[in-house]
Amino acid sequence: MTVQLKGKPEVVTIQWIPKYTFMERLGHWLHTATFIPLAITGMILYFPFLEPLAQGEAGLFVRLVHRVAAVIFGLLPIIYYIVEPRRLLLHIREFLPRKEDIGWLKAAPAYYLLGKHEAMPPQGRFNAGEKLNGLMMIITWFIFGITGVPMWFGKGVIPPEIFRWLVVFHDLAMIVSVCMLMVHLYLAVAHPLMWAGLVSMRFGVTSAEYAAEHHAKWYYGPKRAMEIWEAKKREGAHH
């Protein structure tokens, strides 16, 4: 595919390669579409200064939206597992921490703040930051489920002390997941180095150049990616 940059006469050729399937992208956007109303209604119920919005008919509507979104949010991974079980298990395996993730996390501040890519170890289809986000989404999904269902159906039945702890863990999961969402949104929408992320999740493809630079283990394979990275480090040490 060739594109012409705005204000420049030269034509740039971009080779697109597949990264996400249609079901992966559909699941991502449905997850987003349910999580955002969950977060908004959850904060209305959580923060004292928003308490007026949680009372009367407005409060009933807020709780209804929260519960309907919660049901869809909870069912999405289950439906995805039924439709594409091997693909979901592949995601979970890809999210598991690796030794090189430590090096990526150490080099991340210089990369994201200063644009220094040289020290970043080769990454797979998901980099360490994306894997951390994915793991936290999985963990908080479980916490929302095992705390939210008893809170919904067990109020007045569950002992008050246990109910309070359910609320505490539910709220902590909300705080963590909302913080991860804010970081994710900034990197996907605003950060200049992460432009390809939004393209991938919209159209399912990424440029070969971007994949080679940011996801070398996925693009070249682990062995070849490490060889290229080691060669770049030796070349940089000589300059």
N, C-alpha and C positions, 0 to 999 in steps of 0.2 A: 504494500500500500504506500502511495506517495502523498505527502501533504506539503502545502506551502505555508510557511510561517507568516503571520500577519506583519506587514511592513517590510518584509525581506523578499528579494527576488529568487533566492535559491529554493530548490525543491528538496525535501528530506524524505528518504525512503525508510519506512518502518516495517519491520517484519513482526507480525503478531503471532503469538503462540497461545494455545488454550491453557487456562489456569483453573477455572471453576466451571462446573457443570451447571445446567439450568436449575436442577434441584438444589444445589448448594446456594446459588444466588437467590432463589425463591425463599429458601429457608432463612437466609440472612435478612432479607427485607421484611419477611413476616415476623421474625424475631424482633427486629427494630420497631415495626409497627405496633407490636403488643407491649414491648418493654417501655417505650416512651410514655404511653398513658398510664402504665403501671407505676412508673417512677413519679409522674406528676401527681397522680391521686395518692400515692403512698406518702409523698412529702406533705400533701395537704393534711393527711391523717396524722403525720408525725410531728410537724413543727407547731409549737404552741401559738405562734403569731398568725398561723393560717386556720386556727380553730373555728372562726366564724364560718368558713367555707365548708366545714365538716359537720355543721349542725342543720337541723330542719330538713326541708326537701332537697336543698343543695347537698347536704351530707348523705342523704339516701342515694342521690344520683352518683356522687363520688364513689360510694361503696359499691354500687352496681357496676359502674365502669371498671373499677378495680377488680371485681370478681370475674366479670366476663373476660377481661383481658388476661387475668391470671389463668383461667381455664385453657384459653387458646395457647398462652405462653407455655403452660405445662405440657400440653399435648403435642406441641410442635416436634420436639426431639423424639418422642415416641412414634409419631407418624413417620418421621424421617427414617427411623430405625426399621420400621416395617417395610417402607418403600425401598430403601437402599442401605441394608444392614452392613454390608462390607465397606461401603463408603464412609459410614459413620465411625466404624471401628478403625478405619484408616486415619480419620481425623484425630481420634483419641490417641492413637499411636504416634502421630506426627506432633501432637502437643506435648508428649512426654519430654522432660528435660534431658539435655545432652551436655556432655563435657564442654563443648565449645560455646554453649550458651553463657557460661560465666564470663568468657572473654568478650562476648558480644555486649553483655550488660556493662562491663567495665569500660568498653570503648564507646558506648551509646551516647553519653553526654557530649563528647567531642564531635561525634557524628551529627547528632541532631541540632546542636547549638552552633557548631563551627563548620559543618559540612565535611569533616575529615573522614573519609571512607576507608583509608588504607589499613587501619588497625582492626577493622571489623572482620571477624572470622567468617568463612563461607557459611551460608545458611541454606536450609532446605526450602520447600514451598512456603513455609511460614518461618519468619525470623523469630528470635527469642522473645521479642516484645509481643508479637502476635500470638505466640504460643502461650505466654503468660496471660494474655487477655482471654484466650480460649479456655485455658484451664480455670481461670477465675469465673468465667461464665458457666462452666459445667458445675463447679463447686457451689456457686451461689444458686444455680437452678435447683440442685438437690436440697439446699438449705431452705429455699423458698417453699419447696414442696413439703418437706417434713415438719416445717413450722406453720406454714400457711393453712394447710388442711385442718389440723387440730384447732387452730385459732378460729377458723370459719365454723366448724361443726361442733367444736368441743367447749365453747364458752358456756360456763355455768355447770359443766360436767367435770372438766379437768380441774384438779386442785389449783387454787389461785397462785401458789408459789411456782408451780410448773408452768402455768399459763404466762406468768410474768417473764420467765426465762425464754419461752417460745417467742414472745414479743421482742425481747432483747436480741436474740440471734436473728430474727427476721429483719429487724431494723439495721443490725450490723451488716447483714448481707446486702441490704438496700444501699447503704452508704458506700460499701466497697464497689458494688456493681455500677452505681451512678458515677463514681470517680473514674472507673475504668472506661465508662462510656464517654465521659468528657475528654479524656486523653485520646481515645479512639477517634472521636469526631474531629478533634483538632488535627491529628496526624493525617486523617483521610481527606479532610476538606481544605485545610489551611496550610499545612507544612509543605514547602516547595519541593522537598526531596521525595515526598510520598505521593506524588501526583498519580502514579500508576495504580495505586490501591483502589481508588474510586472507579477508574476505568475498568479494572478487572472485575469489580463487583457489579458493575452495570452491564458490561458486554461479555464477560467471561474470558477475556484475553488480556495478555500483557505483552509489552514489546520484548523482543529477544535481547535487545541491548540492556534493558532494565533487569530482566531475569538473570542475565550473565553477571551483572554487577551486584545485585541485591540478593539473589537466590541461587548462587553458583552451584551449590550441592544438588539442587533440583535440576538446574539447567545442564551442567556438565556431568553430573554424577559425583559422588563423594571423593573418590580417589583423584580424579582429574582436577576437581575444584581445589583440593588441598595442595596439589602440585603447583597450580597457577598462583595460589595465595602465597605459598612459601617462596616461589620465584620472585614475586612482587616485593616481599619483605627483604629478600637478599639484595634486590636491585635498589630498594630504598635505603638500605644500610650503607651502600657504596656511595651514595650521593651526599 
